[in-house]
């Protein structure tokens, strides 16, 4: 068999190498930008949160949302992300474009619109672990039942930490780990000078936790339910103005009993969020320039709906709420 000339073989090999590099570069580049991002925005002196989520379809095209608004013209090339965002108020529509450069887990870029340019920074958000939240246990020791709670929090780097609340003893939780639907942790309990070391392992399914607490004295069944499960998630509230115009307000309630309210495509935190029985109360502060647009919210949860009132600088409005996204389709900042 006659061999190809050396220069021809080198050309073919170079072409194959470039083709392989080209095929690999597209998914790797897309994977770098896919995920959830938190933008720090400012309206005057008011800090606000913008939430960006980017996903990749099977055909390689990118899709995205800003908070709960669909984005268009999304592209990521040579480390630069671009997209177009449209938002509406009661009587106006605003169009803005974004261009930002990726640097590890941060984005540095600019929003541009007819009103001018705004430089913004964003950081990648670690997905919220299903274990985060308050878990209420009812433990039985013979004929006695003791109400306790495990509170799981998540750091920005994704590491989990726990706190055990009980009317008895002092408790130290360590080695909190969630993987493959199982939650594990260690606990050291002190009763005066006496110490008891225990471990827990349980299966987490939705809003229930089923497991066992083990020690050198034996083991007991330990089942728990997530506090606030019916409230946690993203809600769409509607209200009608005196002119009969319907307005929509979006709110997110997170498992650590913090919350965010959406104002024209960005979010501000709720203050003093309380969920007692089926009653919800919170307040918020929206201050820019010399304007203070603060408000208060009071509502009652009825299954999958909330009936509420919101009061503030505009007066008082009646709200009806419906959950539109459950807990772990609800992004966290």
C-alpha atoms as a printed R data frame, in Angstrom:
    type eleno elety resid chain resno       x      y      z
1   ATOM     1    CA   UNK     A     1   0.000  0.000  0.000
2   ATOM     2    CA   UNK     A     2   1.384  3.375 -1.032
3   ATOM     3    CA   UNK     A     3   1.920  5.812  1.850
4   ATOM     4    CA   UNK     A     4   0.803  9.424  1.693
5   ATOM     5    CA   UNK     A     5   3.583 11.994  1.447
6   ATOM     6    CA   UNK     A     6   4.804 13.283  4.800
7   ATOM     7    CA   UNK     A     7   3.391 16.784  4.351
8   ATOM     8    CA   UNK     A     8  -0.007 15.334  3.383
9   ATOM     9    CA   UNK     A     9  -0.077 13.058  6.448
10  ATOM    10    CA   UNK     A    10   0.830 16.032  8.676
11  ATOM    11    CA   UNK     A    11  -1.948 18.100  7.122
12  ATOM    12    CA   UNK     A    12  -4.538 15.379  7.757
13  ATOM    13    CA   UNK     A    13  -3.357 14.901 11.352
14  ATOM    14    CA   UNK     A    14  -3.483 18.651 11.992
15  ATOM    15    CA   UNK     A    15  -6.981 18.819 10.536
16  ATOM    16    CA   UNK     A    16  -8.154 15.971 12.800
17  ATOM    17    CA   UNK     A    17  -6.627 17.610 15.877
18  ATOM    18    CA   UNK     A    18  -8.297 20.935 15.100
19  ATOM    19    CA   UNK     A    19 -11.613 19.183 14.472
20  ATOM    20    CA   UNK     A    20 -11.427 17.369 17.829
21  ATOM    21    CA   UNK     A    21 -10.527 20.596 19.631
22  ATOM    22    CA   UNK     A    22 -13.405 22.355 17.900
23  ATOM    23    CA   UNK     A    23 -15.881 19.652 18.899
24  ATOM    24    CA   UNK     A    24 -14.753 19.713 22.514
25  ATOM    25    CA   UNK     A    25 -14.609 23.481 22.913
26  ATOM    26    CA   UNK     A    26 -18.322 24.102 22.379
27  ATOM    27    CA   UNK     A    27 -19.739 22.001 25.265
28  ATOM    28    CA   UNK     A    28 -16.884 22.964 27.596
29  ATOM    29    CA   UNK     A    29 -17.494 26.677 26.943
30  ATOM    30    CA   UNK     A    30 -21.237 26.297 27.494
31  ATOM    31    CA   UNK     A    31 -20.708 24.302 30.675
32  ATOM    32    CA   UNK     A    32 -18.646 27.154 32.115
33  ATOM    33    CA   UNK     A    33 -21.575 29.589 32.045
34  ATOM    34    CA   UNK     A    34 -24.434 27.160 32.807
35  ATOM    35    CA   UNK     A    35 -25.795 27.575 36.318
36  ATOM    36    CA   UNK     A    36 -27.269 30.193 38.622
37  ATOM    37    CA   UNK     A    37 -25.803 33.662 39.140
38  ATOM    38    CA   UNK     A    38 -26.509 36.403 41.694
39  ATOM    39    CA   UNK     A    39 -26.144 40.031 40.553
40  ATOM    40    CA   UNK     A    40 -25.695 42.835 43.068
41  ATOM    41    CA   UNK     A    41 -27.710 45.807 41.813
42  ATOM    42    CA   UNK     A    42 -28.235 49.293 43.204
43  ATOM    43    CA   UNK     A    43 -31.176 51.656 42.925
44  ATOM    44    CA   UNK     A    44 -29.684 54.771 44.459
45  ATOM    45    CA   UNK     A    45 -28.495 53.534 47.851
46  ATOM    46    CA   UNK     A    46 -30.849 50.542 47.789
47  ATOM    47    CA   UNK     A    47 -29.164 47.165 47.320
48  ATOM    48    CA   UNK     A    48 -31.141 44.710 45.214
49  ATOM    49    CA   UNK     A    49 -30.630 41.168 43.971
50  ATOM    50    CA   UNK     A    50 -30.845 40.038 40.366
51  ATOM    51    CA   UNK     A    51 -31.044 36.280 39.740
52  ATOM    52    CA   UNK     A    52 -29.804 34.835 36.460
53  ATOM    53    CA   UNK     A    53 -30.114 31.174 35.491
54  ATOM    54    CA   UNK     A    54 -28.538 29.743 32.328
55  ATOM    55    CA   UNK     A    55 -29.280 26.271 30.936
56  ATOM    56    CA   UNK     A    56 -28.098 24.388 27.867
57  ATOM    57    CA   UNK     A    57 -30.484 22.484 25.608
58  ATOM    58    CA   UNK     A    58 -29.610 19.191 23.937
59  ATOM    59    CA   UNK     A    59 -28.901 21.009 20.680
60  ATOM    60    CA   UNK     A    60 -26.331 23.207 22.412
61  ATOM    61    CA   UNK     A    61 -28.451 26.361 22.454
62  ATOM    62    CA   UNK     A    62 -28.568 28.358 25.668
63  ATOM    63    CA   UNK     A    63 -31.755 29.391 27.455
64  ATOM    64    CA   UNK     A    64 -32.079 31.626 30.463
65  ATOM    65    CA   UNK     A    65 -34.205 33.498 32.935
66  ATOM    66    CA   UNK     A    66 -33.760 36.740 34.823
67  ATOM    67    CA   UNK     A    67 -35.609 36.121 38.075
68  ATOM    68    CA   UNK     A    68 -38.758 34.670 36.464
69  ATOM    69    CA   UNK     A    69 -38.549 36.455 33.098
70  ATOM    70    CA   UNK     A    70 -37.430 34.630 29.963
71  ATOM    71    CA   UNK     A    71 -34.375 36.092 28.249
72  ATOM    72    CA   UNK     A    72 -33.644 36.267 24.531
73  ATOM    73    CA   UNK     A    73 -30.580 36.422 22.254
74  ATOM    74    CA   UNK     A    74 -28.447 34.485 24.752
75  ATOM    75    CA   UNK     A    75 -24.902 33.776 23.581
76  ATOM    76    CA   UNK     A    76 -21.629 32.778 25.190
77  ATOM    77    CA   UNK     A    77 -18.510 33.065 23.067
78  ATOM    78    CA   UNK     A    78 -14.838 33.533 23.924
79  ATOM    79    CA   UNK     A    79 -15.693 33.929 27.587
80  ATOM    80    CA   UNK     A    80 -18.261 36.690 27.017
81  ATOM    81    CA   UNK     A    81 -21.953 36.291 27.883
82  ATOM    82    CA   UNK     A    82 -24.589 38.400 26.129
83  ATOM    83    CA   UNK     A    83 -28.383 38.457 26.392
84  ATOM    84    CA   UNK     A    84 -31.405 40.721 26.014
85  ATOM    85    CA   UNK     A    85 -33.923 41.356 28.752
86  ATOM    86    CA   UNK     A    86 -37.365 42.951 28.487
87  ATOM    87    CA   UNK     A    87 -39.373 44.126 31.465
88  ATOM    88    CA   UNK     A    88 -42.728 45.861 31.796
89  ATOM    89    CA   UNK     A    89 -44.231 48.239 34.279
90  ATOM    90    CA   UNK     A    90 -47.884 49.220 34.305
91  ATOM    91    CA   UNK     A    91 -47.499 51.508 31.289
92  ATOM    92    CA   UNK     A    92 -43.967 51.060 29.899
93  ATOM    93    CA   UNK     A    93 -41.685 48.424 28.452
94  ATOM    94    CA   UNK     A    94 -37.931 48.561 28.934
95  ATOM    95    CA   UNK     A    95 -35.379 46.715 26.794
96  ATOM    96    CA   UNK     A    96 -31.833 46.239 27.994
97  ATOM    97    CA   UNK     A    97 -28.861 44.233 26.815
98  ATOM    98    CA   UNK     A    98 -26.117 42.679 28.887
99  ATOM    99    CA   UNK     A    99 -22.504 41.918 28.042
100 ATOM   100    CA   UNK     A   100 -20.197 40.425 30.647
101 ATOM   101    CA   UNK     A   101 -16.930 38.527 30.820
102 ATOM   102    CA   UNK     A   102 -16.582 35.316 32.787
103 ATOM   103    CA   UNK     A   103 -13.692 35.065 35.231
104 ATOM   104    CA   UNK     A   104 -13.888 31.812 37.175
105 ATOM   105    CA   UNK     A   105 -17.005 32.045 39.316
106 ATOM   106    CA   UNK     A   106 -17.604 35.758 38.709
107 ATOM   107    CA   UNK     A   107 -19.074 37.864 35.911
108 ATOM   108    CA   UNK     A   108 -18.113 41.475 35.266
109 ATOM   109    CA   UNK     A   109 -20.269 43.312 32.775
110 ATOM   110    CA   UNK     A   110 -22.628 46.087 31.775
111 ATOM   111    CA   UNK     A   111 -26.382 46.492 31.282
112 ATOM   112    CA   UNK     A   112 -27.190 48.936 28.491
113 ATOM   113    CA   UNK     A   113 -30.538 50.578 27.742
114 ATOM   114    CA   UNK     A   114 -32.016 53.816 26.433
115 ATOM   115    CA   UNK     A   115 -31.641 55.169 29.976
116 ATOM   116    CA   UNK     A   116 -27.863 54.577 30.000
117 ATOM   117    CA   UNK     A   117 -25.313 51.984 31.115
118 ATOM   118    CA   UNK     A   118 -24.893 50.286 34.486
119 ATOM   119    CA   UNK     A   119 -21.865 48.236 35.464
120 ATOM   120    CA   UNK     A   120 -22.734 45.135 37.506
121 ATOM   121    CA   UNK     A   121 -20.908 42.212 39.085
122 ATOM   122    CA   UNK     A   122 -22.241 38.706 39.651
123 ATOM   123    CA   UNK     A   123 -21.092 35.548 41.367
124 ATOM   124    CA   UNK     A   124 -21.998 31.921 40.799
125 ATOM   125    CA   UNK     A   125 -24.553 30.518 43.247
126 ATOM   126    CA   UNK     A   126 -24.116 27.054 44.703
127 ATOM   127    CA   UNK     A   127 -27.364 25.052 44.299
128 ATOM   128    CA   UNK     A   128 -29.383 24.780 47.484
129 ATOM   129    CA   UNK     A   129 -29.136 21.377 49.172
130 ATOM   130    CA   UNK     A   130 -32.487 19.640 49.750
131 ATOM   131    CA   UNK     A   131 -31.381 19.171 53.370
132 ATOM   132    CA   UNK     A   132 -31.449 22.899 54.156
133 ATOM   133    CA   UNK     A   133 -34.179 23.991 56.547
134 ATOM   134    CA   UNK     A   134 -35.693 23.174 59.910
135 ATOM   135    CA   UNK     A   135 -36.598 19.542 60.587
136 ATOM   136    CA   UNK     A   136 -39.017 18.894 63.446
137 ATOM   137    CA   UNK     A   137 -38.565 15.571 65.281
138 ATOM   138    CA   UNK     A   138 -40.817 13.905 67.821
139 ATOM   139    CA   UNK     A   139 -38.600 11.395 69.608
140 ATOM   140    CA   UNK     A   140 -39.965  8.704 71.893
141 ATOM   141    CA   UNK     A   141 -38.104  7.484 74.953
142 ATOM   142    CA   UNK     A   142 -40.334  4.813 76.415
143 ATOM   143    CA   UNK     A   143 -43.656  6.454 77.213
144 ATOM   144    CA   UNK     A   144 -42.238  9.947 76.867
145 ATOM   145    CA   UNK     A   145 -42.209 12.073 73.690
146 ATOM   146    CA   UNK     A   146 -39.639 14.880 73.254
147 ATOM   147    CA   UNK     A   147 -39.992 17.609 70.615
148 ATOM   148    CA   UNK     A   148 -36.657 18.530 69.046
149 ATOM   149    CA   UNK     A   149 -35.453 20.159 65.845
150 ATOM   150    CA   UNK     A   150 -32.476 19.992 63.505
151 ATOM   151    CA   UNK     A   151 -31.657 23.200 61.657
152 ATOM   152    CA   UNK     A   152 -29.481 22.741 58.562
153 ATOM   153    CA   UNK     A   153 -27.816 25.754 56.951
154 ATOM   154    CA   UNK     A   154 -25.605 26.007 53.883
155 ATOM   155    CA   UNK     A   155 -22.550 28.202 53.456
156 ATOM   156    CA   UNK     A   156 -21.778 29.974 50.196
157 ATOM   157    CA   UNK     A   157 -19.305 27.217 49.275
158 ATOM   158    CA   UNK     A   158 -22.003 24.559 49.688
159 ATOM   159    CA   UNK     A   159 -20.771 23.141 53.005
160 ATOM   160    CA   UNK     A   160 -23.599 22.137 55.345
161 ATOM   161    CA   UNK     A   161 -23.715 22.877 59.055
162 ATOM   162    CA   UNK     A   162 -26.267 21.947 61.676
163 ATOM   163    CA   UNK     A   163 -27.780 23.028 64.964
164 ATOM   164    CA   UNK     A   164 -29.842 20.847 67.316
165 ATOM   165    CA   UNK     A   165 -32.605 22.443 69.386
166 ATOM   166    CA   UNK     A   166 -33.871 20.550 72.416
167 ATOM   167    CA   UNK     A   167 -35.282 21.405 75.855
168 ATOM   168    CA   UNK     A   168 -32.677 19.125 77.366
169 ATOM   169    CA   UNK     A   169 -28.886 19.277 77.390
170 ATOM   170    CA   UNK     A   170 -26.370 21.088 75.244
171 ATOM   171    CA   UNK     A   171 -25.774 19.827 71.725
172 ATOM   172    CA   UNK     A   172 -23.026 20.107 69.133
173 ATOM   173    CA   UNK     A   173 -23.727 18.937 65.563
174 ATOM   174    CA   UNK     A   174 -20.903 18.057 63.158
175 ATOM   175    CA   UNK     A   175 -20.145 16.132 59.954
176 ATOM   176    CA   UNK     A   176 -23.415 17.141 58.272
177 ATOM   177    CA   UNK     A   177 -23.537 15.447 54.881
178 ATOM   178    CA   UNK     A   178 -26.244 15.008 52.252
179 ATOM   179    CA   UNK     A   179 -25.696 12.733 49.259
180 ATOM   180    CA   UNK     A   180 -27.815 10.383 47.168
181 ATOM   181    CA   UNK     A   181 -30.980 11.167 49.103
182 ATOM   182    CA   UNK     A   182 -29.453 10.442 52.518
183 ATOM   183    CA   UNK     A   183 -28.720 12.862 55.336
184 ATOM   184    CA   UNK     A   184 -26.064 12.038 57.941
185 ATOM   185    CA   UNK     A   185 -24.657 13.902 60.914
186 ATOM   186    CA   UNK     A   186 -22.957 13.396 64.271
187 ATOM   187    CA   UNK     A   187 -24.114 14.919 67.554
188 ATOM   188    CA   UNK     A   188 -22.450 15.314 70.923
189 ATOM   189    CA   UNK     A   189 -24.863 15.879 73.821
190 ATOM   190    CA   UNK     A   190 -23.790 17.118 77.235
191 ATOM   191    CA   UNK     A   191 -25.787 16.709 80.445
192 ATOM   192    CA   UNK     A   192 -23.581 18.442 82.980
193 ATOM   193    CA   UNK     A   193 -20.343 16.437 82.972
194 ATOM   194    CA   UNK     A   194 -21.883 13.501 81.113
195 ATOM   195    CA   UNK     A   195 -21.419 13.239 77.326
196 ATOM   196    CA   UNK     A   196 -23.300 11.085 74.830
197 ATOM   197    CA   UNK     A   197 -22.150 10.695 71.219
198 ATOM   198    CA   UNK     A   198 -24.788  9.821 68.620
199 ATOM   199    CA   UNK     A   199 -25.058  9.542 64.856
200 ATOM   200    CA   UNK     A   200 -28.032  9.969 62.570
201 ATOM   201    CA   UNK     A   201 -28.672  8.572 59.109
202 ATOM   202    CA   UNK     A   202 -31.947  8.997 57.298
203 ATOM   203    CA   UNK     A   203 -33.629  9.046 53.909
204 ATOM   204    CA   UNK     A   204 -34.822 12.454 52.767
205 ATOM   205    CA   UNK     A   205 -37.815 12.387 50.459
206 ATOM   206    CA   UNK     A   206 -39.493 15.675 49.668
207 ATOM   207    CA   UNK     A   207 -40.411 17.234 52.995
208 ATOM   208    CA   UNK     A   208 -39.986 14.128 55.158
209 ATOM   209    CA   UNK     A   209 -36.948 12.599 56.819
210 ATOM   210    CA   UNK     A   210 -36.977  8.964 57.980
211 ATOM   211    CA   UNK     A   211 -34.032  7.546 59.894
212 ATOM   212    CA   UNK     A   212 -32.443  6.340 63.119
213 ATOM   213    CA   UNK     A   213 -30.346  7.838 65.890
214 ATOM   214    CA   UNK     A   214 -27.638  5.452 67.092
215 ATOM   215    CA   UNK     A   215 -25.379  5.462 70.137
216 ATOM   216    CA   UNK     A   216 -23.501  2.930 72.248
217 ATOM   217    CA   UNK     A   217 -26.758  2.450 74.171
218 ATOM   218    CA   UNK     A   218 -28.712  1.334 71.105
219 ATOM   219    CA   UNK     A   219 -30.845  3.035 68.493
220 ATOM   220    CA   UNK     A   220 -34.227  4.747 68.183
221 ATOM   221    CA   UNK     A   221 -36.486  5.620 65.262
222 ATOM   222    CA   UNK     A   222 -36.168  9.291 64.301
223 ATOM   223    CA   UNK     A   223 -38.580 10.733 61.733
224 ATOM   224    CA   UNK     A   224 -38.994 14.422 60.955
225 ATOM   225    CA   UNK     A   225 -40.931 16.827 58.751
226 ATOM   226    CA   UNK     A   226 -39.772 20.066 57.173
227 ATOM   227    CA   UNK     A   227 -41.045 23.205 58.906
228 ATOM   228    CA   UNK     A   228 -42.913 25.572 56.597
229 ATOM   229    CA   UNK     A   229 -43.076 23.130 53.680
230 ATOM   230    CA   UNK     A   230 -46.389 24.493 52.396
231 ATOM   231    CA   UNK     A   231 -45.057 28.057 52.402
232 ATOM   232    CA   UNK     A   232 -41.576 27.503 50.960
233 ATOM   233    CA   UNK     A   233 -41.353 28.221 47.238
234 ATOM   234    CA   UNK     A   234 -42.064 30.956 44.701
235 ATOM   235    CA   UNK     A   235 -45.482 32.620 44.835
236 ATOM   236    CA   UNK     A   236 -47.328 34.827 42.352
237 ATOM   237    CA   UNK     A   237 -49.590 37.377 44.037
238 ATOM   238    CA   UNK     A   238 -52.211 39.341 42.120
239 ATOM   239    CA   UNK     A   239 -53.968 42.513 43.136
240 ATOM   240    CA   UNK     A   240 -56.328 44.924 41.392
241 ATOM   241    CA   UNK     A   241 -55.970 48.677 41.352
242 ATOM   242    CA   UNK     A   242 -58.883 51.099 41.752
243 ATOM   243    CA   UNK     A   243 -58.914 51.341 37.963
244 ATOM   244    CA   UNK     A   244 -59.406 47.571 37.670
245 ATOM   245    CA   UNK     A   245 -55.863 46.908 36.435
246 ATOM   246    CA   UNK     A   246 -54.345 43.652 37.635
247 ATOM   247    CA   UNK     A   247 -50.819 43.766 39.023
248 ATOM   248    CA   UNK     A   248 -48.523 40.850 39.732
249 ATOM   249    CA   UNK     A   249 -46.046 40.601 42.601
250 ATOM   250    CA   UNK     A   250 -43.601 37.709 42.899
251 ATOM   251    CA   UNK     A   251 -42.231 36.542 46.241
252 ATOM   252    CA   UNK     A   252 -39.898 33.738 47.335
253 ATOM   253    CA   UNK     A   253 -40.001 32.056 50.732
254 ATOM   254    CA   UNK     A   254 -36.856 30.038 51.500
255 ATOM   255    CA   UNK     A   255 -36.388 27.094 53.900
256 ATOM   256    CA   UNK     A   256 -34.386 29.185 56.382
257 ATOM   257    CA   UNK     A   257 -37.488 31.386 56.722
258 ATOM   258    CA   UNK     A   258 -35.968 34.269 54.795
259 ATOM   259    CA   UNK     A   259 -37.777 35.804 51.850
260 ATOM   260    CA   UNK     A   260 -37.441 38.065 48.819
261 ATOM   261    CA   UNK     A   261 -39.923 40.318 46.998
262 ATOM   262    CA   UNK     A   262 -39.582 41.154 43.308
263 ATOM   263    CA   UNK     A   263 -39.758 44.804 42.273
264 ATOM   264    CA   UNK     A   264 -39.527 45.410 38.499
265 ATOM   265    CA   UNK     A   265 -37.200 42.497 37.858
266 ATOM   266    CA   UNK     A   266 -34.991 42.701 40.940
267 ATOM   267    CA   UNK     A   267 -35.475 41.525 44.503
268 ATOM   268    CA   UNK     A   268 -35.236 43.055 47.958
269 ATOM   269    CA   UNK     A   269 -35.134 41.037 51.192
270 ATOM   270    CA   UNK     A   270 -38.089 40.628 53.521
271 ATOM   271    CA   UNK     A   271 -37.581 41.791 57.097
272 ATOM   272    CA   UNK     A   272 -38.958 40.066 60.200
273 ATOM   273    CA   UNK     A   273 -40.540 37.162 58.302
274 ATOM   274    CA   UNK     A   274 -42.681 35.106 60.683
275 ATOM   275    CA   UNK     A   275 -44.707 31.971 59.969
276 ATOM   276    CA   UNK     A   276 -46.839 30.950 62.943
277 ATOM   277    CA   UNK     A   277 -49.651 28.466 62.468
278 ATOM   278    CA   UNK     A   278 -50.909 29.411 59.018
279 ATOM   279    CA   UNK     A   279 -50.242 33.141 59.436
280 ATOM   280    CA   UNK     A   280 -47.457 34.966 57.600
281 ATOM   281    CA   UNK     A   281 -46.146 38.437 58.405
282 ATOM   282    CA   UNK     A   282 -43.171 40.386 57.072
283 ATOM   283    CA   UNK     A   283 -42.073 43.875 56.075
284 ATOM   284    CA   UNK     A   284 -39.698 45.389 53.553
285 ATOM   285    CA   UNK     A   285 -37.750 48.578 52.968
286 ATOM   286    CA   UNK     A   286 -37.291 50.116 49.529
287 ATOM   287    CA   UNK     A   287 -35.399 53.383 49.760
288 ATOM   288    CA   UNK     A   288 -33.865 55.389 46.939
289 ATOM   289    CA   UNK     A   289 -33.039 59.062 46.789
290 ATOM   290    CA   UNK     A   290 -35.372 60.832 49.184
291 ATOM   291    CA   UNK     A   291 -38.176 58.309 48.624
292 ATOM   292    CA   UNK     A   292 -39.071 55.608 51.151
293 ATOM   293    CA   UNK     A   293 -41.384 52.967 49.747
294 ATOM   294    CA   UNK     A   294 -41.657 50.644 52.711
295 ATOM   295    CA   UNK     A   295 -44.405 48.090 53.170
296 ATOM   296    CA   UNK     A   296 -45.920 45.399 55.360
297 ATOM   297    CA   UNK     A   297 -47.472 42.060 54.469
298 ATOM   298    CA   UNK     A   298 -49.993 39.989 56.429
299 ATOM   299    CA   UNK     A   299 -51.429 36.787 55.064
300 ATOM   300    CA   UNK     A   300 -52.982 33.417 55.816
301 ATOM   301    CA   UNK     A   301 -52.023 30.190 54.092
302 ATOM   302    CA   UNK     A   302 -54.897 28.018 52.886
303 ATOM   303    CA   UNK     A   303 -53.396 24.868 51.339
304 ATOM   304    CA   UNK     A   304 -51.888 26.021 48.043
305 ATOM   305    CA   UNK     A   305 -53.124 29.599 48.214
306 ATOM   306    CA   UNK     A   306 -52.523 32.693 50.338
307 ATOM   307    CA   UNK     A   307 -54.995 35.481 51.084
308 ATOM   308    CA   UNK     A   308 -53.198 38.613 52.246
309 ATOM   309    CA   UNK     A   309 -53.060 42.377 52.556
310 ATOM   310    CA   UNK     A   310 -50.109 44.613 51.787
311 ATOM   311    CA   UNK     A   311 -49.932 48.141 53.135
312 ATOM   312    CA   UNK     A   312 -47.512 50.998 52.632
313 ATOM   313    CA   UNK     A   313 -47.057 54.360 50.908
314 ATOM   314    CA   UNK     A   314 -49.773 53.475 48.356
315 ATOM   315    CA   UNK     A   315 -52.402 52.527 50.942
316 ATOM   316    CA   UNK     A   316 -53.684 48.983 51.432
317 ATOM   317    CA   UNK     A   317 -54.085 46.279 48.789
318 ATOM   318    CA   UNK     A   318 -55.751 42.878 48.923
319 ATOM   319    CA   UNK     A   319 -53.635 40.062 47.493
320 ATOM   320    CA   UNK     A   320 -54.309 36.532 46.322
321 ATOM   321    CA   UNK     A   321 -51.308 34.222 46.052
322 ATOM   322    CA   UNK     A   322 -50.640 30.934 44.282
323 ATOM   323    CA   UNK     A   323 -47.469 28.864 44.493
324 ATOM   324    CA   UNK     A   324 -45.895 28.591 41.045
325 ATOM   325    CA   UNK     A   325 -42.609 26.848 41.894
326 ATOM   326    CA   UNK     A   326 -41.878 24.385 44.707
327 ATOM   327    CA   UNK     A   327 -38.856 24.612 46.970
328 ATOM   328    CA   UNK     A   328 -36.042 23.213 44.877
329 ATOM   329    CA   UNK     A   329 -37.111 24.880 41.657
330 ATOM   330    CA   UNK     A   330 -36.884 28.103 43.664
331 ATOM   331    CA   UNK     A   331 -33.370 29.568 43.357
332 ATOM   332    CA   UNK     A   332 -31.556 30.870 46.411
333 ATOM   333    CA   UNK     A   333 -29.273 33.821 46.516
